Structure formats: C-alpha cells, structure tokens
Amino acid sequence: MQNSPLPRLPDKPAWLNRVSILGVGLLGGSVGLSLRRSGIHVVGYRRRDSSCQAAIKRGAIDMGFTDIEKACRGSDVVVIASPVDKIAQLASRANASLGEGALITNVGSTKARFIAELDSLSPAAARRFVAAHPIAGSEKTGVENASATLMDDKLVILTPLEDTDHDLIGRANAFWLQTGSKTISMTPQEHDER
C-alpha cells in the first residue's frame, strides 16, 4: 500500500520565527511537530519540568519552560492548547510578554464564552486573540502520541470578532496554513451553534 503524499507547506512567512505552545499534549505537540518541519523555533510551557522534558524528547518543542512569561517572551505566536476554562487566564498572562504584532490563538472548541471572559480580564490580550478550532485529534492523548502530520489537510475554523484587526486575521490564517491545515472563518456565534 502506498502512502499518500504530504501536502506541500507554504513558504514560511518572514515574521513567523518563534512560537510558544501553552499545553504540549496531543494537539499542542502535534502543532509543534508540524511547525518544526518549516524550521520554526517552538517553545513549550508545562507546569512540570518532567512534562517539558518529555515534549523535548518527543521533538514537539525545542525548549520547555514552567514559567508562562519566559515561555512567551519574544514569540510571534502563542498557541493555547489547554482546557477551555483556562484559556482566558493563560492568554492574559502570555500577553504581558509579547511584542507588538504578536498573535494569540488556541485549539479549543467553544468560543463566545471565553472570548467575553478574556475581554473582561485583559482587553489588550483580547485584541490580539484569534480563536481557532482545528478539526483534528485522536482517541489517544499526551505528547507521546503527537504527530507531525496530524494537522495535514485538516480544517481549522477561525473565529475572529467583527472588530479584529485584518492584519491579525491574516497572520492567524498564515500561521494555521503553516501547520499543513486548511482554514475557514466564521463568527464565534456561528461556530458555537454548529
């Protein structure tokens, strides 16, 4: 049986050099592995150093930190791969370490509730946040099951707000395409009603 060819990744955008992943499990680890194919420097955050070391050993990240601010410092994109109830808090903490033009995105599903929570917690973080829902996964969990091809040809639903900066939406689209995914956009309300 012949393997199907991998999708051709787009050229890496000049602005996309360092990505931080907060929560390097199955999805976060797979995003990291997919980005590393393009030579992007991937940094991870986990609460325990042993989890950081497991993600490094798996090849999902280049470096791991147990401090969110250190993990995010200097990153062009922060991907939050955590339970939905932690997204707003993590985005707010990540925002403090990011430079102008940096993007915050995620791999969660429900959108409207945590976007409202993030806006009340940190309006600055909410302005740089473009929610995303990759339609990808596995029955397995953990970074040890992460795959560089998990995102390939999968759909990622972007759910920017009406007033989200168009350049930021463009960056979110380019970022997710770099994982091998395809993207579509809809409002958070449209997404949550599906």
C-alpha positions as CSV (number, residue, x, y, z in Angstrom):
1,M,0.0,0.0,0.0
2,Q,1.4,3.4,-1.0
3,N,1.4,6.3,1.4
4,S,-0.4,9.4,0.3
5,P,1.9,12.4,-0.3
6,L,2.2,15.0,2.4
7,P,0.7,18.4,1.5
8,R,3.2,21.0,0.4
9,L,3.6,23.5,3.1
10,P,3.5,27.2,2.1
11,D,6.7,29.2,2.3
12,K,7.3,30.2,5.9
13,P,6.3,33.9,6.4
14,A,9.2,36.1,7.3
15,W,7.5,37.2,10.5
16,L,7.0,33.7,11.8
17,N,10.1,32.6,13.6
18,R,9.2,31.7,17.2
19,V,6.0,30.0,18.5
20,S,5.1,29.3,22.1
21,I,2.7,26.4,22.9
22,L,1.0,26.5,26.3
23,G,0.0,22.9,27.0
24,V,2.1,20.5,24.9
25,G,-0.2,17.4,24.8
26,L,-1.6,15.6,21.8
27,L,-2.8,18.7,19.9
28,G,-0.2,21.2,21.2
29,G,2.6,18.7,20.5
30,S,1.2,18.0,17.0
31,V,1.2,21.7,16.2
32,G,4.8,22.0,17.4
33,L,5.9,19.0,15.4
34,S,4.2,20.3,12.3
35,L,5.8,23.8,12.7
36,R,9.2,22.4,13.2
37,R,9.1,20.9,9.7
38,S,9.4,24.6,8.5
39,G,12.3,25.4,10.8
40,I,10.2,27.4,13.2
41,H,11.6,27.6,16.8
42,V,9.0,26.1,19.1
43,V,8.9,26.7,22.8
44,G,6.6,24.9,25.2
45,Y,5.0,25.6,28.6
46,R,4.0,22.9,31.0
47,R,3.5,23.1,34.8
48,R,6.1,20.3,35.5
49,D,9.7,20.2,34.2
50,S,9.3,16.4,33.6
51,S,6.5,17.2,31.1
52,C,8.7,19.8,29.4
53,Q,11.4,17.2,29.0
54,A,9.0,14.6,27.6
55,A,7.9,17.2,24.9
56,I,11.5,18.0,24.0
57,K,12.4,14.3,23.8
58,R,9.4,13.7,21.5
59,G,10.6,16.6,19.3
60,A,7.4,18.6,19.7
61,I,9.3,21.6,21.1
62,D,12.9,23.0,21.1
63,M,12.8,24.3,24.6
64,G,10.4,24.0,27.6
65,F,9.6,26.3,30.5
66,T,7.5,26.0,33.6
67,D,7.0,29.8,33.6
68,I,4.5,31.2,31.2
69,E,6.1,34.6,30.8
70,K,9.5,33.1,30.0
71,A,7.9,30.7,27.5
72,C,6.2,33.5,25.7
73,R,8.9,36.2,25.7
74,G,9.8,37.1,22.1
75,S,7.3,34.8,20.4
76,D,5.4,35.7,17.3
77,V,2.5,33.4,18.0
78,V,1.2,31.8,21.2
79,V,-1.0,28.7,20.9
80,I,-3.1,27.9,23.9
81,A,-3.7,24.1,24.0
82,S,-5.4,23.8,27.3
83,P,-8.9,23.2,28.7
84,V,-11.4,25.9,27.7
85,D,-11.7,27.1,31.3
86,K,-8.0,28.0,31.4
87,I,-7.7,29.9,28.0
88,A,-8.6,33.4,29.2
89,Q,-6.2,33.3,32.1
90,L,-3.3,31.9,30.0
91,A,-3.9,34.4,27.3
92,S,-3.9,37.2,29.7
93,R,-0.6,36.0,31.3
94,A,1.0,35.4,27.8
95,N,0.1,38.9,26.6
96,A,2.3,40.5,29.2
97,S,5.4,39.0,27.5
98,L,4.5,39.7,23.8
99,G,5.7,42.4,21.5
100,E,3.6,44.4,19.1
101,G,2.0,42.3,16.3
102,A,2.2,39.0,18.1
103,L,-0.8,36.7,17.8
104,I,-2.6,34.6,20.4
105,T,-4.6,31.7,19.1
106,N,-5.9,28.4,20.6
107,V,-7.0,24.8,19.8
108,G,-10.3,24.9,21.8
109,S,-13.8,24.5,20.6
110,T,-16.4,26.7,22.4
111,K,-15.7,30.4,21.6
112,A,-18.1,33.1,22.7
113,R,-18.0,32.5,26.4
114,F,-14.2,32.5,26.9
115,I,-13.8,35.4,24.4
116,A,-16.1,37.5,26.6
117,E,-14.2,36.3,29.7
118,L,-10.8,37.2,28.1
119,D,-12.1,40.7,27.1
120,S,-13.1,41.4,30.7
121,L,-9.9,40.0,32.1
122,S,-7.5,41.6,29.6
123,P,-8.8,43.8,26.8
124,A,-5.2,44.0,25.4
125,A,-4.9,40.2,25.1
126,A,-8.4,40.0,23.6
127,R,-7.4,42.4,20.8
128,R,-4.5,40.1,19.7
129,F,-6.5,36.9,20.1
130,V,-8.0,35.0,17.1
131,A,-9.8,31.9,18.3
132,A,-9.3,28.7,16.3
133,H,-10.8,25.2,16.3
134,P,-8.7,22.6,14.5
135,I,-10.9,19.7,13.4
136,A,-8.2,17.2,14.2
137,G,-7.5,14.8,17.0
138,S,-7.1,11.2,18.0
139,E,-8.5,8.8,20.5
140,K,-5.1,8.9,22.1
141,T,-3.8,11.6,24.4
142,G,-0.5,13.0,25.5
143,V,2.6,14.4,23.7
144,E,3.9,10.9,23.2
145,N,1.1,10.4,20.7
146,A,1.6,13.7,18.9
147,S,2.2,13.6,15.2
148,A,3.8,16.0,12.7
149,T,1.1,15.1,10.2
150,L,-2.0,15.3,12.5
151,M,-2.9,18.7,11.2
152,D,-2.2,18.0,7.5
153,D,-5.2,18.7,5.3
154,K,-7.4,19.2,8.4
155,L,-9.8,22.1,8.7
156,V,-9.2,24.9,11.2
157,I,-12.1,27.1,11.9
158,L,-11.0,30.7,12.7
159,T,-13.5,32.8,14.7
160,P,-12.3,36.4,14.7
161,L,-14.5,39.1,16.2
162,E,-16.1,41.7,14.0
163,D,-13.6,44.3,15.1
164,T,-10.5,42.1,14.9
165,D,-7.7,43.7,13.0
166,H,-7.5,42.4,9.4
167,D,-3.7,42.0,9.6
168,L,-4.0,39.9,12.7
169,I,-6.6,37.7,10.9
170,G,-4.2,37.4,8.0
171,R,-1.4,36.3,10.4
172,A,-3.8,33.7,12.0
173,N,-4.6,32.3,8.6
174,A,-0.9,32.1,7.5
175,F,0.0,30.5,10.9
176,W,-2.5,27.7,10.6
177,L,-1.7,27.1,6.9
178,Q,1.9,26.6,8.1
179,T,0.8,23.6,10.1
180,G,-0.5,21.9,6.9
181,S,-4.1,22.8,7.7
182,K,-6.8,24.4,5.6
183,T,-8.8,27.4,7.1
184,I,-12.3,28.9,7.0
185,S,-13.7,31.7,9.1
186,M,-17.0,32.2,10.9
187,T,-18.2,34.3,13.8
188,P,-17.9,32.8,17.3
189,Q,-21.7,32.6,17.5
190,E,-21.9,30.7,14.2
191,H,-19.2,28.3,15.4
192,D,-20.9,27.6,18.7
193,E,-24.3,27.0,17.1
194,R,-22.9,24.2,14.9
